[in-house]
Amino acid sequence: MIEKAFNGQVVAITGAGQGIGYEIARQFCHQGANTIINDIDDQLVKQAAQKIEREGGSCVPMAGDAGDISFVYKMVEEAVRRFGFLNIAIANAGITIFGDFFSYSAEALQKVMSVNLGGSFFLAQVAAKQMKIQKDGGSILLMSSVTGHQAHKNLAAYGMTKAGIAMLAKTLVVELSPYNISINAIAPGATVTERTTGDQQFIETWSQITPMGHPASVEDIANAALFLVSPSSRHITGQTLVIDGGWTSVSPQP
């Protein structure tokens, strides 16, 4: 990928207070981009922005619910107000609620659908409207999952939303391509983040069942994310890139 490929670009990322979203934002800033980052946790997203700025990045925190369309509008509006335009939008925010299918509640299903599907759909919609006005094209990236490709026990609802996200990326090609807007998705497998780094069982289990011998790092996922919204991938759209060390080829349950 071209060094400083994102110099001067404006990027909005949901769910970026920690983990994969944070690392994506961090890498964008190292490449010269201006970022608007979101998390539902106000303190977490402010701390994330401060860390990125200490490394020399341009980062604006916005706390809010990525599943709330009014907040999504505010996020895009803030990007335009501060920097004048929006080039890239990444719908990274998502929630996982494990549960047995026979007892899964309507409340849990609605919550997962609202954030994972609704948040992705409406960030894509609002960002694309702004990019259409600008007439310079843009890139949108959605966050799917290996659970949208292969079954995983107690994740029927979550997997359903992640499969839907992959289809959303494919479907929107028809409506966004005339405006030179690309849309893709990535589907991470098991990844070591703040939530899993202290769980030695997680690392050992996924190291044993992943063909490459270890789970992904947040850098592995972020590297792929930046590629798919960079000039190097300008003719790629409607695709979902699986980043799982080969797990979906064999798919043993953890």
C-alpha positions in Angstrom: 0.0 0.0 0.0 1.2 3.5 -0.8 2.8 5.3 2.2 0.7 8.2 3.5 -2.1 7.0 1.1 -4.7 8.7 3.4 -2.9 12.0 3.9 -5.6 14.7 4.4 -8.4 12.2 4.1 -11.4 12.3 6.5 -12.5 9.1 8.1 -15.5 8.3 10.4 -15.3 5.0 12.4 -17.8 3.6 14.8 -16.9 1.3 17.7 -13.4 2.6 17.9 -12.8 3.1 21.6 -10.6 -0.1 21.8 -9.8 -3.3 19.9 -10.0 -3.5 16.1 -11.8 -0.1 15.7 -9.1 1.7 17.7 -6.3 0.1 15.8 -7.9 1.0 12.5 -8.2 4.6 13.6 -4.6 4.6 14.9 -3.3 3.3 11.5 -5.3 5.9 9.6 -3.8 8.7 11.7 -0.3 7.3 11.1 -1.1 7.6 7.4 -2.1 11.3 7.8 -5.9 11.0 8.0 -8.2 13.1 10.1 -10.5 10.7 12.1 -13.8 11.0 13.9 -14.0 8.0 16.3 -17.0 6.8 18.2 -17.8 4.5 21.1 -20.8 4.3 23.3 -18.5 4.7 26.3 -17.7 8.4 26.6 -14.6 7.9 28.8 -13.2 5.1 26.6 -13.5 7.0 23.3 -11.9 10.2 24.8 -9.0 8.2 26.2 -8.6 6.5 22.7 -8.5 9.9 21.0 -6.0 11.2 23.5 -3.7 8.2 22.9 -3.8 8.7 19.1 -3.2 12.4 19.4 -0.2 11.8 21.7 1.2 9.8 18.8 0.7 12.8 16.5 -2.6 11.9 15.0 -5.7 14.0 14.3 -8.6 12.4 16.1 -12.0 13.7 17.4 -13.9 11.5 19.8 -17.7 11.3 19.7 -19.6 9.2 22.3 -23.0 7.8 21.3 -25.0 4.8 20.1 -24.0 3.7 16.6 -27.4 2.0 16.3 -29.2 5.4 16.6 -29.6 7.0 13.2 -29.8 10.5 14.7 -26.3 10.0 16.2 -25.0 8.7 12.9 -26.1 11.9 11.2 -24.4 13.9 13.9 -21.2 12.0 13.4 -21.1 12.6 9.7 -22.1 16.3 10.2 -19.3 16.7 12.7 -16.8 15.3 10.2 -17.9 17.8 7.6 -18.1 20.7 10.0 -14.6 20.1 11.2 -12.8 19.1 8.1 -15.1 20.0 5.2 -15.8 16.6 3.7 -15.9 12.8 4.3 -13.9 10.3 2.3 -14.2 7.0 4.3 -16.8 5.6 6.6 -16.2 2.4 8.6 -19.1 0.7 10.4 -17.1 -1.2 13.0 -19.5 -1.0 16.0 -21.2 -4.2 16.9 -22.4 -6.2 19.9 -22.3 -10.0 20.6 -25.0 -11.5 22.8 -24.5 -15.3 23.2 -27.6 -17.4 23.9 -29.2 -20.7 23.3 -31.7 -20.5 20.4 -34.5 -22.0 22.4 -34.4 -19.3 25.0 -33.1 -16.3 23.1 -35.1 -13.3 24.0 -36.8 -10.7 21.8 -35.0 -8.0 23.6 -31.6 -9.5 22.9 -32.4 -10.1 19.2 -33.6 -6.5 18.8 -30.5 -5.1 20.4 -28.2 -7.2 18.2 -30.2 -6.3 15.1 -30.3 -2.6 15.9 -26.5 -2.1 16.4 -25.1 -4.7 14.0 -27.5 -4.3 11.1 -29.1 -1.0 11.7 -25.9 0.8 12.6 -24.1 -0.6 9.5 -27.0 0.2 7.2 -27.5 3.8 8.3 -23.8 4.7 8.5 -23.5 3.5 5.0 -26.6 5.5 4.0 -25.7 8.7 5.7 -22.0 8.6 4.6 -23.0 7.8 1.0 -25.4 10.8 0.9 -22.5 13.0 1.8 -20.1 11.4 -0.7 -22.8 11.8 -3.4 -23.0 15.5 -2.7 -19.2 15.9 -2.8 -19.1 14.2 -6.2 -15.6 12.8 -5.5 -16.5 9.3 -4.6 -15.5 7.6 -1.4 -15.2 4.2 0.4 -17.4 2.5 2.9 -16.3 -0.6 4.9 -18.6 -2.8 7.0 -17.7 -5.3 9.7 -18.9 -8.8 9.1 -17.6 -12.0 10.8 -16.6 -15.6 10.2 -19.8 -16.4 12.1 -21.7 -15.0 9.1 -20.1 -17.7 7.0 -19.9 -20.7 9.3 -22.1 -21.9 12.2 -21.0 -21.1 15.7 -23.0 -22.5 18.7 -25.1 -20.0 20.6 -24.5 -17.2 18.0 -27.5 -17.7 15.7 -28.7 -14.1 16.0 -25.2 -12.6 15.8 -24.2 -14.7 12.9 -27.5 -13.8 11.1 -26.6 -10.1 11.4 -23.0 -10.7 10.2 -24.3 -12.6 7.1 -26.7 -9.8 6.4 -23.8 -7.3 6.5 -21.9 -9.2 3.9 -25.1 -9.2 1.7 -25.5 -5.5 2.3 -22.0 -4.8 0.9 -22.8 -6.9 -2.1 -26.2 -5.3 -2.8 -25.1 -1.7 -2.4 -22.7 -2.0 -5.3 -25.6 -1.4 -7.6 -26.6 1.9 -6.0 -23.2 3.3 -5.0 -21.0 2.5 -8.0 -22.5 5.2 -10.2 -21.1 7.7 -7.7 -17.6 6.1 -7.5 -18.3 4.9 -4.0 -16.8 1.5 -3.2 -18.3 -0.7 -0.4 -16.8 -3.8 1.0 -16.8 -5.8 4.2 -14.2 -7.7 6.3 -15.0 -10.8 8.3 -12.5 -11.3 11.1 -12.1 -14.6 12.9 -10.9 -15.0 16.5 -8.9 -11.9 17.4 -6.9 -11.0 20.4 -8.3 -7.7 21.8 -8.5 -6.1 25.2 -11.5 -8.4 25.9 -9.6 -11.6 25.2 -5.9 -10.8 25.8 -6.1 -11.9 29.4 -8.0 -15.1 28.6 -5.2 -17.7 28.1 -7.9 -20.3 27.4 -9.1 -18.2 24.4 -5.6 -17.9 22.9 -4.8 -21.6 23.5 -8.1 -22.8 22.1 -8.0 -20.7 19.0 -4.3 -21.5 18.4 -5.2 -25.2 18.4 -8.1 -24.9 15.9 -6.8 -22.2 13.6 -4.7 -23.6 10.7 -2.2 -20.8 10.9 -1.6 -21.7 14.6 -2.8 -18.5 16.3 -5.7 -16.1 16.4 -5.5 -12.8 14.7 -4.0 -9.6 16.1 -5.9 -6.3 15.8 -3.1 -5.2 13.4 -3.9 -8.1 11.1 -7.5 -6.9 10.8 -6.6 -3.2 10.5 -4.1 -3.9 7.8 -6.8 -5.5 5.7 -9.3 -2.7 6.5 -7.0 0.0 5.3 -6.2 -1.9 2.1 -9.9 -2.2 1.2 -10.4 1.6 1.4 -7.1 2.6 -0.1 -6.3 3.5 -3.7 -4.7 0.1 -4.1 -8.1 -1.6 -4.1 -10.0 0.9 -6.2 -11.5 -1.8 -8.4 -12.7 -4.0 -5.5 -16.2 -3.5 -4.4 -19.1 -5.7 -3.1 -16.7 -8.1 -1.5 -16.2 -9.6 1.9 -12.7 -10.5 2.9 -12.3 -13.3 5.5 -9.4 -12.8 7.9 -9.3 -15.9 10.0 -6.0 -17.8 9.6 -7.9 -20.4 7.7 -10.5 -21.3 10.3 -13.5 -21.2 7.9 -11.7 -23.8 5.7 -11.9 -26.4 8.6 -14.3 -24.8 11.1 -13.8 -26.8 14.3 -15.9 -25.4 17.2 -14.1 -23.9 20.1 
